[in-house]
């Protein structure tokens, strides 16, 4: 009984994964910003009132799906430019850690609206972003990697003690929700693949990499022309996806499972060109690398401080030498 009480007390008083979810927030913000920037030159053709998908047809499509988009509110060019650029600025703010939960919520609304405007550009990462961004609202994802002024923290201190005491349990619940969502994504994807004949006979990777939309010229062909890499890659993918949750449940295996997942999605980004999807998955994998990410940040901070002190000493020594030289020069 004491162990149960101690576990509940620890759950309600000690936040978990703050570094990991902060990295998730920053990287998801960057993925959104990358989408805005990469389509910026063609924004009128892709998302504007006179885009390739006519505005009226787009409105009917959104209403038919029971969804929403800020771009349905008006067909004027000024409204489109305003919403698009506000979304771009909000994505930048989330990446830099400015605006707090309000900025994160706005980023979700703007990003959803943009994705609904042109769904043919999506690569699958949007589905995970839809789910994870609201979960991040419950977490302390602005504790690290943030340029926040601390205003929200000062406002939070003014809240009643009973309200503030809910912050840590909600944060921990949000972290667990993201981790559970990731495990669900991997297991469902793995079990779905197991049912396919091409995944059973080890040839799926050959056919996937030959699909024009998923081909990276000069890289994909090196893999699907090698029988061993095709078979090994196909079976390794299925085994990794199905057994990933078992890896993250064991603390000693958790960082290795997350590292394998990151490597797996880096390969997807390089070989299949699904950069947005790969970065979104990597961002969510960071919740499993909280300690390792915290150590890396600490090491980089110490190294930067050491280099800064060394540069300061060299600058001071240089100034002293210059003063001595000037003093020794004849008048």
FIGUMI-447532 format. One record per residue: residue in one letter; x, y, z of N, C-alpha, C in turn. Coordinates in pm, whole numbers, plus 50000, padded with zeros to 5 digits. Layout:
// FIGUMI-447532
AXYZXYZXYZ/...
END
This chain:
// FIGUMI-447532
X500824988150000500005000050000500875012650000/X501955012050078502855023650083503475026349947/X503795015549875504375017249742503395023949647/X502125020149658501105026149572500955040949604/X500885044249734500765058249774501975066249730/X503165060049744504395066849703504415069349551/X503935059449475503895061049329502925072049289/X501755072449355500765082849324501315096549360/X501995097449475502565110149517503635114749420/X504465105349375505515108749280504915113049147/X503855106449104503175109748979502595123848982/X502085127749098501415140649109502355152149141/X503615149249173504525159949215505775161149130/X506125150749055507365150948976507025150248828/X507255160848749506965160348605507955151348532/X507465143848437508305134748359508405139848215/X509535137048154509675139348010509595153747965/X509945163448050509815177448009510755180947893/X511965175447895512905178147786512425171747657/X511915159447668511445152347549510275159247482/X509255163147560508085169547499508415183647450/X509405190047512509835203147462510485201647325/X511275190947309511845188147178510765184547076/X509745177247120508625173847033507925186346984/X507645195647076506995208147038507825216246939/X509125217346965509985225246877510065219046737/X510215205846731510375199346601509065199046524/X507935197246593506645197846524506375211846470/X506785222046548506675235646497507525237746373/X508715231746374509605232946258509025225846135/X508375214446156507755207246044506675215845981/X505855222246065504835231246012505445243045939/X506495248845998507175260145935507785255945802/X508365244245797508965239145673507895237545564/X506695233245603505615231645506505225245245448/X505095255145534504755268645489505825274145395/X507075273145436508175279045359508365271845226/X508255258545227508485250845104507425253744998/X506225257645042505145260444947504905275444929/X505785283544983505525297944985505435303944844/X506365300244758506385306044624505135302344544/X504575290544572503395285844498502115286744581/X502115295044684500975295344776499675299244706/X499725308644611498495312744541497945301344456/X498825294144391498395283144304497855271344384/X498435269144502498055257444581496935260144681/X496945272044744496015274544853495115286744834/X495405295044737494675307544720493245305844672/X492505316844664491115316344618490975310744476/X491985313144392491955308244254492925296644235/X493045288444338494015277444336493545266244243/X494395256044232494085244644146492805237644192/X492555237744324491265232944375490375245044395/X489365246844310488505258844317487945261044457/X487815273744494487415277044631486025271444665/X485065272644575483715267744603483705252444621/X484455245744538484545231244551485215227344683/X486215235144722486905232844849485945234644967/X485125245244963484165247845071483165236345081/X482645231644967481705220644967482345207945023/X483605206044989484315194245036484505194645187/X484875206145241485065207545386483755205645460/X482695211845412481395210545477480875196245466/X481155189645355480725175945338481435166345433/X482685169645466483445161245559483145164545705/X482365175145727482095179245864483315185245931/X484245190545853485485196245906485385211445908/X486515218045923486545232645920487875237245865/X487915249445819489135255745771488925270745769/X489895278045817489795292645816489715298045674/X490215290445578490225294945439488825294445376/X487865288245444486495288045392485715300745428/X486245308945517485505320445566485335331445461/X486265332245369486195342645266486995338245144/X486565342945028487275339944904488155351644859/X488335361444945489135373144908490625369844917/X491395376244832492845374444831493465379644960/X492935390745012493485396645134493325387145253/X492145380645264491925371245373492865359345362/X493035354245241493955342945222495365346545265/X495885358045220497245362045254497385364145404/X496365369845467496415372245612496495359045689/X495615349645657495585336845728496875329145704/X497335328945579498535321345546499755326845622/X499935339945622501115345745686501025345245838/X499805346345893499655344546037500005330146077/X499615320545994499975306746021501465304546016/X502135310745919503585309545909504275315446032/X503825327146075504405333646193504165325346319/X502965319546330502645311246447503515298846451/X503755292646335504635280946329506055284546374/X506525296246332507845300946376507865303146527/X506805308746581506725311146726506755298046804/X506035287946756506045274946824507425268746817/X508095269946705509445264546691510395270946790/X510305283946806511195291346895510745291047041/X509545286147066509065285447202508485298447252/X507765305647167507155318447203505645316947193/X504935322647290503485322647283502775312847373/X503505303047426502905293647520501815285147458/X500925280147544499875271147497498915277847401/X498695290947420497805298047328498385297947187/X499695300247174500335299747043500305285846984/X500445275647069500405261747021499005258246969/X497975262747040496605260246996496315267246863/X496785279646849496605286746723497345279846609/X498535274746638499295267546536498525255346487/X497875248346579497085236646540495935240846448/X495255251746482494125256446401494595260746262/X495655268546256496165273246126496665261546041/X497355252146104497905240846029496785231845978/X495795229246062494635221246018493955227945899/X493785241045909493135248445801493905247345670/X495225248345679496055247545558496035233445499/X496115223345585496095209545537494755206345469/X493665211645523492365209245464492235216045328/X492965227145310492865234545184493465226745067/X494495218845092495145211444984495625197845035/X494715188345055495085175445114495985166745026/X496075169544896496885161044809498385162744837/X498765173044909500175175244940500645167745064/X499725161745136500045155745266500705142145248/X501595138645343502345126145332502095116645449/X501115119545532500805110745645501205116245779/X502205124845782502615130745909501565139845968/X500695145145882499645154145930498685147146024/X498405134345999497475126946086497985126146229/X499285123846244499875123046378499945136846442/X500255146946362500315160646415498955165046467/X497875161346397496525164646442496285159546585/X496785147446615496525141246744497475145946853/X498745147746819499755150546920499735165046966/X499495174446875499505188646915498495191647026/X497245186747021496355188847135496855182447263/X497515170847253498075164447372499175172947434/X499945179747350501015188347401500485199947482/X499235203947459498645214947534498575211947683/X498515199247719498445195347860499825194647925/X500875195147845502225192947897502975206147916/X504115205047983505005216448002506045216547890/X505565217347768506435215947652507205228747621/X507005239247700507755251547681508825253347788/X509075243047867510085244147973511495245047916/X511735238447804513075238247744512965242247596/X514125245447538514195249547396513205260847367/X513155270547455512145280847445512745294647467/X512235304447393512625318447410511545326247486/X510695318847557509585325147627510095335147730/X509355345947747509735356547841509415352847985/X508665342148008508295338148143507015344648191/X506335351948103505105358648143504025348748183/X503935337548107502915327648138503185321148273/X504465319248308504795313648439504365323148550/X504585336048529504175345848630502655346148645/X501955344848533500495344148541500035331348610/X500765320448585500415307748648500545308148799/X501515315848850501695316748995500535323749063/X499765331448988498635338549045497395329849058/X497435318048995496295309049004496205302949143/X495015298749185494875292049315495745279649325/X496145276449447497025264949469496395252049418/X495075250449437494395238249393494485236649242/X494395247749169494475247249023495915244148980/X496875250749043498265248549005498725234349036/X498125228149137498525214549174498135204349068/X497225208148978496825199048870497795199248753/X498705208948752499605210548639500475198448614/X501105193348720502015181848704501295169048663/X500165165248729499455153348682498985154448537/X498495166348497498065168148358499245166948263/X500375172548302501575171448219501955156848201/X502025149448311502405135348303501405127348220/X500125130748234499095123948155499285126848006/X499645139347974499895142847834501075135347776/X502145133947855503335126547808502985111947784/X502255105947877501855091847862500925090247741/X500055100047719499145099347604499925099347473/X500955107947462501765108447341502515095347321/X503105090247431503845077547421502915066147381/X501715065947439500745055347405500305056447259/X500115068647213499725070747073500795065546979/X502065068047013503155063246929503185048046925/X503025041847041503015027147045501855021646963/X500705028146972499545023746894499805024946744/X500425035846704500745037846562501655026646512/X502685023346589503625013046546502974999246540/X502234995746643501634982246648500604980546536/X499714990246520498684989146416499324988446278/X500344996846256501034996646127501704983146102/X502354977746206503024964846191502064953546166/X500964952946242499974942146225499264943246091/X499064955446044498444957145912499374951945802/X500674954445818501624949645717501744934445718/X501664928545836501804913945847500764906745762/X499604912845744498534906345668498774906545517/X499704914945472499944915845328500874905045277/X500584899745160501384889045103502804893545073/X502964905745022504304910644988505174912445112/X504564915845227505344916945350505674903045405/X504834893245375505094879645422506204873045342/X506274875745212507324869245131508584877745117/X508614889445181509844897345187510114906045067/X509114908844985509344916844863508694930644869/X508064934244980507304946744987508174958944961/X509374958845016510254970544999510594972944853/X510694962344776510994963644633509914971544562/X508654968244591507534974844523507294988944577/X507474990844708507255004044767508215014244710/X509475010644700510495020044654510425022844504/X509625015044432509475017344288508245025844255/X507455029144357506315038144335506865052144308/X506475058644198507055071744162506975082044275/X505865082344350505715092244457506665089744573/X507145077244589507985073844703509415070444661/X509825075244546511165072144496512085084144509/X513265081644564514295091944573515375088444472/X515445095544360516395092044253517835090944303/X518475080344264519865078344300520075071044431/X519025069644512519145062944641518245050644646/X516965052344612516025041144620516435029444531/X516925032544412517295021744319518455013444371/X519315019244454520425011644512519915000844607/X518745003344665518184993744760517374983044688/X516464987244599515584977044539516294968644433/X517514971944397518304963444309519134953244387/X519104954244521519864945044606518874935844678/X518884922944642517904913544698518014912344849/X519244911944900519424910245044518854922245120/X519114934245072518614946245140517104946945135/X516504942445026515044942545014514424933045116/X514914920545120514344910645212514594914545357/X515844918245388516184922045525515404934345568/X515294944045481514554956145515513084953645538/X512494944745457511064941745471510764935045603/X511514924345636511234917045759511624925145883/X512714932645875513134940945989512094951646020/X511524957245915510494967545935509304962046012/X508804950445972507634944546037507954941046182/X509094934746206509454930846342509634943046431/X510254953346379510464965446457509144971946495/X508224973146400506954979646427506124971946529/X506094958846518505254950846607505814950646749/X507134949946762507734948346895508244961346955/X508004972646890508454985446944507904988247084/X506594986147110506074988847245506784980847354/X507174968447323507894960347423509244966647454/X509864972647353511154979047375511054991347464/X510014999447445509915011747524509395009047665/X508774997347688508304994047823509464990347915/X510574985847860511754982447939512684994547942/X512905000648059513725012848066515095011548002/X515734999848018517074998147963517054997647810/X515954993047752515854991947606515215004147541/X514595012647622513835024047568514665033047478/X515855037747522516625046547432517055039647304/X517325026547311517735019447190516575017947094/X515375015247148514195014247062513895027646996/X514025038547073513775051847016514825055346912/X516095051646939517165054446843516945046746713/X516495034146726516185026246607515045032546528/X514035037546601512905044046534513355056446458/X514215064446521514715076546454515505072746329/X516385062646340517125058146223516215052846114/X515165045846155514185040346061513505051545983/X513145062146052512435073045984513375082345908/X514625083045949515615090145867515755083145733/X515785069745736515865062045612514635064245526/X513455064945588512235067545512512305081445446/X512775091245522512885104745467513845105445349/X514955098145360515975098645253515585090245132/X515065078145158514825068845048513455070744982/X512495075745056511135076945002510705091444985/X511515100845030511185114845014510065119845103/X509665112045205508585116145296509175123845413/X509705135545385510425143145485509525147645599/X508355152945567507445157645670506995146445762/X506645135145705506235123545784507365118845874/X508565117745818509715112945895510025122246012/X510025135345989510335144746095509255144946202/X507995143046163506905142546260507045130446351/X507365119046293507565106946374508775108346465/X509855114146414511055116246496510745125746611/X509955136146583509585145646688508855138546803/X507935129846769507185122746872508025112146942/X509035106846874509935097146937510785103447046/X510915116547045511755123347145511205121847286/X509925118647301509375116747436510015104647504/X510555095347425511215083547482512695086047510/X513195097547472514625100547488514835112647580/X513995113747680514055125347767515405126447838/X515855115847903517125116347977518295118447883/X518305110947774519425112047680519475126047618/X518305131347584518255144847526518695155247629/X518275153347754518695162447860520195162247881/X520795150347876522245149247890522965155947774/X522435153847653523065160047536523015175247544/X521855180547587521715195047601522665200347708/X522775193047819523675197247926525125197247879/X525495186747804526865186047752527165197447657/X526225200347568526415211247472526495224647545/X525665226447648525685239047724527015240947795/X527525230147856528825231147924529945234047825/X529885227547709530915229847607530865244147556/X529635249247534529495263047488530015272847593/X529705270147721530185278947828531715278647837/X532275266647820533745265347825534395272847710/X533815271447591534365278747476534215293847494/X533085297947554532875312147578533905317747676/X534175310247782535175314847878536555315347815/X536855305347732538165305247666538305317047570/X537225319847495537255331247403537405344247480/X536745345247598536865357247679538265359147731/X538895348147775540275349247824541235353247713/X541035347347592541915350847480541725365447440/X540475370347446540215384247413540855393547515/X540725389747644541325397947749542845397947737/X543425386347705544875385447689545325393947571/X544535393747462544875401847346544815416647375/X543805420847450543695434947486544835439247577/X545235430347671546345433447760547645434947682/X547855425847586549075426447504549095439147421/X547935443247371547855455447292548165467547378/X547655467647503547945478847591549435479647625/X550055468047648551485467847677552285473047559/X551895468947439552595473547318552505488547303/X551305494147325551125508547315551945515947420/X552025509947542552795516547648554275516747619/X554755506647546556175505747518556595514247397/X555625518647318555985526347200556465540447242/X557535545547178558045558947213557065569747173/X556975580047256556095591347228556755600747128/
END
